[in-house]
């Protein structure tokens, strides 16, 4: 899945860990469904952050959570 997106092999683990942290939080808060299916929107946010030079998994996860929630609120208002 991640290799198909053109990520380097060394970044797959980083993206996976950041996604696991963010998805776990968002599932517990009810923002995303509690399934094993990957949320493509959340994954896209994390990949974009990584491509912009962020390599700290906690910062990746926290920023992704904040952006995901902000975009969800914006969609709810619209």
Protein Blocks (a to p, Z undefined) as FASTA:
>chain_A
ZZmnopafklmmmmmmmmmmmmmmmmmnopaccdfbdcfklmmmmmmmmmnopabfklmm
mmmmmmmmmmmmmmmmZZ
